[in-house]
Amino acid sequence: MNIRLHNQKLAASSRQPVTAKTSVKKPLLALAALALSATAAPSFAADWWNATPSIAIGKSASVDVRSFGALGNGVHDDTAAIQAAINSLPSDGGTVTVPAGHYMINALKPIKMRSHTRLLMDSMATLEVIPNSASRYWVIKVWDVTDVRIVGGNLVGDRAKHIGTSGEWGYGINIQGSKNVMVKGVSLSNFWGDGIWIGATGWGSSASRSDYVTINGVVSSNNRRQGLSIGPAQHVYIVNSTFKDTNGTLPEAGIDIEPQDQGPANTIRLEKNTFSGNRGNGIELHSNISDVAIVGNTMTGNRGFGVLGITAPYITVSANTMTKNGLAAVGASGKSHNWSIVGNTLQYNSTRYISPTNTGGGLDRDLQIGTNTYGISVSGNIFSNSKYNNYTR
């Protein structure tokens, strides 16, 4: 699907325009009932998220990558030395420290994390991809393991020096089929594909989904495809992070939740993050998902929507601030259903058509709901045109 064309068509014609007839107030439903429809809604978990989860890391061992031959001089290939440090840990894991320095990484032979292991990088440590021509590569793989922490440092891709022209799957951190994983305080930039991918190993009924993954305080910028993508996974918490300036190949979103037919994605919370300057949407949502909460985030200056759902069910959008996005702040298209859009500030959007300094305009400047959607509840939002501030649906 050409997502950019889809965005433009939704903005131009396939929305449900708000008129005097469509904006008649309806009784406000109790918040607990917002997700219900004629069909039974999924049973959603109680509060499960934690910005500082307990991760069982081995306590008996700590090693320094320089003891295994890493130089960090910006020239030497340090991949094998870092992997040797990880492999040297005992079976119960431990900590691998990466001091300040510039470490060159062969992303065709990625660093593979082990269970119960922490990769602790100095804030002045950079792991940079050695330019390659591959359509797919990884700096750090977190595959089929449990209890992993990746903390600090800077991961840099090769998009400016990439030798090939095909593909879009060069990853900074790739998490698949793993449980109890935390990525904290890491900067990721300039990747041929996504800064971070969270998903499954396997496919369909045999997929092993990632579970309890926390991304806290990450900055993902100037990556080519997405700042972060979520495939088949559950209990994913993204908090206090920034996803900005994604550009290069579609969809070019800050975060894209796109499990589709590989397997379901559910129980996901995006909270207190910033999405800015992305050439696509701030957040993009697709099918085969449920229980996605988008709470207290800021979306500004994205060329597409602040949040766009394409046949996406069971979404909560609350207490966010979305301003100066190229298309509307929130768009629900296709057969998206069972959304709660409550208590957001949605102002000065559609900047591809309207000046961001102008108040007024129609409700569809900030909110676009497709004609085939259903179960979309709207209340308590602030819009560019204040006459719609009491709009309920």
RALINMO-V203697 format. One record per pair of residues at least 24 apart in sequence whose ideal C-beta (glycine too) atoms are under 6 Angstrom apart, sorted by the first residue. I is the first residue (numbers start at 1). J is the second residue. D is the distance in whole Angstrom. If there is no record, write none. Layout:
i=<I,I>
j=<J,J>
d=<D,D>
//
This chain:
i=<3,3,7,7,10,10,11,14,15,15,16,16,17,18,23,25,26,28,28,34,34,35,35,37,37,42,44,45,48,49,49,51,51,53,55,55,55,55,56,56,57,57,57,58,58,58,58,61,61,61,62,62,63,63,64,65,72,72,72,74,77,77,78,78,79,79,79,82,83,86,92,93,95,98,100,100,101,102,103,104,104,105,105,106,107,107,107,108,108,108,110,110,111,112,113,113,113,115,115,115,116,117,118,119,120,121,121,123,125,126,126,127,128,129,129,131,131,131,133,133,135,135,136,136,137,138,138,139,140,141,142,142,142,143,144,144,145,146,146,147,148,149,150,151,151,152,153,154,155,156,156,157,157,157,159,159,159,162,168,168,168,169,171,175,175,176,176,177,177,178,179,179,180,181,182,183,184,184,185,186,187,188,189,189,190,191,192,193,194,194,194,195,195,195,195,196,197,198,198,198,199,199,199,200,200,203,207,207,209,209,209,211,215,216,221,224,224,225,226,226,227,228,229,230,230,231,231,232,232,232,232,233,234,234,235,236,237,238,239,239,240,241,242,243,244,244,245,246,247,251,251,252,252,253,253,253,253,254,254,255,256,257,257,258,259,260,260,264,265,266,266,267,268,269,270,271,271,272,273,274,275,276,276,277,278,279,280,281,281,282,283,284,285,285,286,287,290,295,300,305,309,310,311,311,312,313,313,314,315,316,317,318,318,319,320,321,322,323,323,324,324,324,325,326,326,328,328,329,330,331,332,332,332,333,335,336,337,337,338,339,340,341,342,342,343,344,345,346,346,347,348,359,360,361,363>
j=<250,251,304,327,331,333,327,370,364,368,369,371,364,363,391,392,392,379,392,340,377,314,338,338,375,290,291,267,235,237,269,216,239,214,147,149,180,182,116,147,93,116,118,92,93,94,116,89,90,94,94,95,88,96,97,98,101,102,103,102,104,106,103,104,105,106,109,111,111,114,116,117,120,125,124,125,125,126,127,128,130,129,139,130,137,138,139,132,134,137,138,141,140,141,142,145,148,145,146,147,147,148,149,150,151,152,153,152,153,154,156,155,156,157,158,158,161,163,163,164,166,167,167,169,170,171,174,172,173,174,175,178,181,176,177,201,178,179,180,180,181,182,183,184,185,185,186,187,188,189,190,190,191,192,190,192,224,192,193,225,249,193,197,210,213,200,201,201,208,210,211,212,212,213,214,215,216,217,217,218,219,220,221,222,222,223,224,225,225,226,229,220,223,227,228,228,229,230,233,236,231,232,233,232,263,262,232,263,233,234,263,235,241,240,245,248,249,249,253,256,254,255,256,257,265,259,262,259,262,263,265,265,266,267,267,268,269,270,271,272,272,273,274,275,276,277,277,278,279,280,284,279,280,278,280,281,284,278,282,283,284,285,289,286,288,286,288,288,289,290,291,291,292,293,294,295,296,296,297,298,299,300,301,301,302,303,304,305,308,306,307,308,309,312,310,311,314,319,324,331,336,334,335,336,336,337,338,338,339,340,341,342,343,343,344,345,346,347,348,348,351,356,349,351,352,366,368,366,367,368,369,373,376,370,372,373,374,375,375,376,377,378,379,380,380,381,382,381,383,384,384,384,385,385,388>
d=<5,4,5,6,6,5,5,6,6,4,5,5,6,4,5,5,6,5,6,4,5,6,5,6,4,5,4,6,6,4,5,5,5,5,5,5,6,5,6,4,6,6,5,4,3,4,5,5,6,3,6,4,6,6,5,5,2,6,5,4,5,6,4,6,5,4,6,5,6,6,6,4,6,5,4,6,6,5,5,6,5,6,5,5,4,6,5,6,6,6,4,5,5,5,5,6,5,4,5,6,5,6,4,5,5,4,3,6,4,4,6,5,4,5,4,4,4,6,4,3,5,2,6,4,5,5,5,5,5,5,4,5,6,5,5,6,5,5,5,5,5,5,5,5,6,5,6,5,5,6,5,4,3,6,5,5,5,5,5,5,5,4,5,5,6,6,5,4,4,5,5,6,5,5,5,5,5,6,5,5,5,5,5,5,5,4,5,5,5,4,5,3,5,5,6,4,5,5,5,6,3,6,6,4,5,5,5,4,5,6,6,5,6,6,5,3,6,5,5,5,5,5,5,5,6,5,6,5,5,3,6,5,5,5,5,5,5,5,5,6,5,5,5,5,5,5,4,4,4,5,6,4,4,6,4,5,4,5,5,5,4,5,6,5,5,6,6,5,5,5,5,5,5,5,5,5,5,5,5,5,5,5,5,5,5,5,5,5,5,5,5,5,4,4,6,5,4,6,5,5,4,5,5,6,5,5,5,5,5,5,5,5,5,5,5,5,5,5,5,5,5,5,5,5,4,6,5,5,5,4,5,5,6,4,5,5,5,5,4,5,5,5,5,5,5,5,5,6,6,5,6,6,5,6,5>
//
